[in-house]
Structure formats: structure tokens, C-alpha cells
């Protein structure tokens, strides 16, 4: 992958950079079509890097592009904020299979991502770059769910447009917004004026909507998010009210209105959370498939949000903390981070298993020591290597945090730390037991001699 270490330039500069990069790649492809016809994968990333190095001259990105190893998303990172994912096809079309919807390998702090796509089949060979989210047409299920790429999508045709969820709405329906939409010839299948709120709504501010809505909770969202999707509503949690020293969360449910073509969602008048669930129950009885489709939509939506820079809150956090506190907490540890911890722990255990297996296979029955004592050596090797790896990680994170980089805490390998602590406790006890058995068993017999027939000593 490719990384730029420059401070964050403006988005406009990045857009200009991508446009110039497309122009350069297309001009070069006309001159060397046979060359590009054989490219793809890592070699094509090298070509994009070279083009970026050339087009970045005289810009804030100049002399900041470098290629590093590792399977990360996206393939290119500029200024630790902008990213470029490089994809291609050998055929004469603009479609392909993209990255995992879970984005578990996403580079930290990257928020703006572009897709640079190479159509390496047909004549002419062409390159095109667009915002990443504007190129995703659907989801394909291989060994893991992956996005489908279509570089020719029109506005409103992306997977996110198709599966928009009501609890993602952030704009409120007002007389002013209704008038503006009407002037744009927007239409509704009902009298939308009846849905105007009778009071000014203050549910959340800006991006904070993700931490105020229960649909974005990874666990509660399976209930509330699915219900919101089935009934076109949004359920929010206001700052917990203190009652007798205890914080009691206040739930509010509002209607969300869409135009006839299911666009321009607006948060409308207050509804009832209880009535919402009554409608969900009644609709599920009449249309079980609607419930299944809404649940799948909810799961996919949470999955796509897990590893975005904003992240998904820890389950139930907004029932206890204020929206602002949940947002701050999530910036340090999110549900995606917890999932990564589990994956990291499993990976650490797998590596330990491989080391243990390889070392055990090296045991020879002709050796002086028994298999049990040999296993002690195996466990010591694993225990010491785990301690060194974890200690190095903790020191690196601690050093960065002391230097002022608070976000370095996200690089702490918590999964590896848990495995190391577990092994230190379990292996230390195992080694103690083996040594005790050796001293009071085999070693005792070695001292007595095999043919002396001495009585066994009684140990107090």
C-alpha cells in the first residue's frame, strides 16, 4: 500500500490531484496499451503511485507518497486522511468485485476515499476515479460479503441509496424545507404537511446522530433498528435524566417521511415507541418476509458502519452516557475495536499453536529429558516470546501517547495482551506442577538408584 505523510490538505486539492492522475494514466495508456493490459493488483498500484508522484508536483502532496507493505484498506493513503483504493478488470467493462463490507483492515484516520479503477480490457484502456461510496452498486457473498463495483453508476443508484435506513436521517421536516423540496418538484404519496412537527425538534447535532439513535446500537439495533426500518421511524435516546442518583434514558420515536421515489428523508412529528412495536408485530404476522428483509438490512447497515472513522458505539452506551460522552468514548474504543480484539486474540493463539506444534515435532524419544519436561521448554518459549511482543507493543503505544498522540491507544494489541496474561498465569502453574512431579517422582528415583529398593520417603 502507499502512504503520504503530509499534513491534511484541503479536499479540493485532493479532487484536483485525482483528476490530474486520471488524465495522466489515460494519456499513458494510449501510448502503451500493451503494457497496461498486463497490469493489475500490486503492479497497478505501482503505476498509480508513479502517476501520483508526477501529478502531485507543486501541490501539498509533493514528495509525500511512499509505498509500504501490508494488506490494508485503502491501497493508498494521502496525508493520513485521504485514501485511494485501486481496482481493475481485464475485461471491457467498468464492474468488478470490491473490498469486504466489514473493512476490518481499514487504515486509521482515513475518512475520504476515492476509487481508482482501471478498465484494462477493450480499446481504449481507460482509468477513472470517483468517490468510493459512489461506485458501490451492491453486495456479493463469497467467503465474506464484498461490495460490487460499478464505475458508471448514476446519482441515487448506489447500494447506500438502495438500502437507506430511516434512522440515518438527520434533516428535520420544517415549513422552510418543505417549501424548498416542493420547488424542486418533489412529490409524496400522502399529505406531508400533516407530518410537520408542532415544535422545534432537537434530537441530535450533526454526526452525533449515530450516537443518539438506537438503530446504530450493535445489539439494541437488532430490535429498534429493524423496527425503524419496518415502520419508517427513528428512535433516539436523549441525555439520561437523573432520578434519585440514577440515569434514566428517555426514548423518543419520530416518523421519517420520504418522497415518492424514496429519497430526501426528513424527520417529522413525534410518534410512539410502543405503537411502533405494535405495528412491527402486526406487520410481521402478515408479512414475515418484511421482518426478515428488514433484519438483514439492519445487519448489513451496522456491518458497513463498524470500521468507518466515526465507528459504532459499545452496546448500550447511550442508555447510560450522554450523546457527547458516547461519541468521545467511541473515538477511543468502539464495537469494531472489540471485534478486532477477538480476532487478534484468535490470531495470537493460532501462532502459539503453530510454534507449539513445530517445537513438539522436534522432540526425539532418545533425548535425556522426558516429554513432559520438554513441554516445559515449549511453554517457556511461547511465554517469553508473547511477553516480549506484548511489552514492545505497550511501550510503543505508551511512548506515542506521552508524545501527544492520544489516538495511539487504538494501536494497543489488547487481544495479544489478553493472551499473554492468560499464558503467564496458566503456563506458570503448569511448569510448577511438572517441576513438582519431577522432583518428587523421577528425580527422587534417580537419587535412590533403581536397584537399591529403598523405601519411599514420606514428605510432609
HELIX and SHEET records of a PDB file:
HELIX    1   1 UNK A   11  UNK A   31  1                                  21    
HELIX    2   2 UNK A   33  UNK A   37  1                                   5    
HELIX    3   3 UNK A   42  UNK A   55  1                                  14    
HELIX    4   4 UNK A  132  UNK A  134  5                                   3    
HELIX    5   5 UNK A  159  UNK A  162  1                                   4    
HELIX    6   6 UNK A  166  UNK A  168  5                                   3    
HELIX    7   7 UNK A  175  UNK A  183  1                                   9    
HELIX    8   8 UNK A  192  UNK A  195  5                                   4    
HELIX    9   9 UNK A  206  UNK A  208  5                                   3    
HELIX   10  10 UNK A  209  UNK A  212  1                                   4    
HELIX   11  11 UNK A  214  UNK A  216  5                                   3    
HELIX   12  12 UNK A  221  UNK A  231  1                                  11    
HELIX   13  13 UNK A  273  UNK A  286  1                                  14    
HELIX   14  14 UNK A  288  UNK A  305  1                                  18    
HELIX   15  15 UNK A  317  UNK A  319  5                                   3    
HELIX   16  16 UNK A  323  UNK A  332  1                                  10    
HELIX   17  17 UNK A  335  UNK A  361  1                                  27    
HELIX   18  18 UNK A  371  UNK A  402  1                                  32    
HELIX   19  19 UNK A  406  UNK A  411  5                                   6    
HELIX   20  20 UNK A  414  UNK A  440  1                                  27    
HELIX   21  21 UNK A  442  UNK A  448  1                                   7    
SHEET    1   A 6 UNK A  65  UNK A  67  0                                        
SHEET    2   A 6 UNK A   2  UNK A   4 -1                                        
SHEET    3   A 6 UNK A  76  UNK A  78  1                                        
SHEET    4   A 6 UNK A  82  UNK A  89 -1                                        
SHEET    5   A 6 UNK A 112  UNK A 119  1                                        
SHEET    6   A 6 UNK A 126  UNK A 131 -1                                        
SHEET    1   B 3 UNK A  95  UNK A 100  0                                        
SHEET    2   B 3 UNK A 145  UNK A 150 -1                                        
SHEET    3   B 3 UNK A 136  UNK A 141 -1                                        
SHEET    1   C 3 UNK A 233  UNK A 243  0                                        
SHEET    2   C 3 UNK A 246  UNK A 257 -1                                        
SHEET    3   C 3 UNK A 266  UNK A 270 -1                                        
END                                                                             
